[in-house]
Each structure stands twice: as structure tokens, then as C-alpha cells.
Amino acid sequence: MISSNINQKGKKIGVIAGIAPETSCDFYLQVVAYYRKHSDHYPNVILRQVSCLFKDLTLMLENKPEGEVVKDDILLALKDLQDAGCELVCIPCNTVHKWLGTYQSHFPNLKFISIIDASIKKVLEANLKSVLVIGTKLTIMTELYQRQLEQHNIKYVLANETDCEFMTEAIKALNSGVDTREFEDSFGEVLDRYLGMVDGTLLACTDLYRLCTDKVREGRGLFINSNDCLVEAVCEASLLNA
């Protein structure tokens, strides 16, 4: 951990924003809160809104070939962040990490902070022996989390196909800016189906914390929010040897 009461401006952070705008805004505020605790400066952050169409995000979540255009929009955004002098880049979205290798090959001089790596680190620190991995159907299909959990001999349970479909529909609703309170009770019911099967739940979607309210969390064990994990990882990288 970075020691407190330090006087470091930190490396310039580039954030690919807009996959879910509200989540991106919350991510920025969490970065600011972290800096307030660990630095005398506000963070040097550039948020680059991805300028894709709403329907393209939906197509991506539905794993349609047309959704690949989102990858191209992200590459354009990364070029802007590199030109702006960002040293670190992160994307508060699990699903688009399926293209991480493409991003890295196009921009080898940018340091990418992976939300997958950051979340697995927290699972290890919590000494969890088994986790429920819950996210969009597409994130589960990438097997990004499954492969790393297997490498660390951590057992995992995946939400079933019906529950993944529910997650996808809920996240599409969140991205559309509609009232999603009706999804909260259903989300709790989904979690209850796996209660007692695992040591904790990994929210493998940065939007899910907006459904996973204190009321939903109560009595349902330990939660690891991938969004929180990424905030800490990118801030530590920014302040390290700054």
C-alpha cells in the first residue's frame, strides 16, 4: 500500500469512459477520494468518453458481430489519451477486456491496468477459496476470470445462463438511464440461489454495484466489487515512484 501523507502528484491517468457513464463518473470520484487519503494533490485524470452508439453497446453485450465496432471506438479513444500524455490507462468495464491484447499491441508504450488482474488480487488477499463469478453473459464467455482463478487453485461457481441473461438485461437498463430499482429484488434472488456454495461473490461487472445496494448485500456474505479493485490498482500505480 502507498503510505499516507505523501506529496506526490502522481502519473497522468487516462480513463476510457462511457461504457456506462454513471459508473465512469463514480469511478472518477472514487479516484479523487483515494488521492485525498494518500496524496496532497488531486489526481491528474483525463476521461475520454467513448462515442459509440447506444445500440452498439447493446449489440456488444449480446455478443453480436456488429458490436465489434465498440473495439474500434476504444482504440480511437486510446489514441487520444496517448496523445494527451497519459502514462496509465484503465477501462472500468470488464467485458471489453476481452480485447486487452489488441489494445496493448496497438499502444505498447501505454501501461494498461487490468480490472481482471486487480480483482483477482483482491480475491487472493481475502484468502477466498471459492467465489461466485457474476457478470454479463459475454464476460463469462471470455473466461478471463475463470482462467486466472484456476491458475491460483480457487474454485468458482458461475451464474447459470438464465441469471447471466438477467444480468445482461439489467446492465442494458442501467446503460439506458432508466429506473432500475425493480431489478434490485431480483438481483437478491439471484444471489440467494448460490448462497452457501461459495466463500464470496465477485461482481465481474462494474455496473452491478448499483444494483448491489446495502439492502441487497445484507446477510449475503463477502462481496468483491471489480470497480473498487480497479480504483485502488490504478491509484497505486499512479502514485508509485511518481
Summary of the structure (lengths in Angstrom):
residues: 242
radius of gyration: 17.5
end to end distance: 14.3
largest distance: 49.6
contacts: 818
relative contact order: 0.17
helix: 54%
strand: 14%
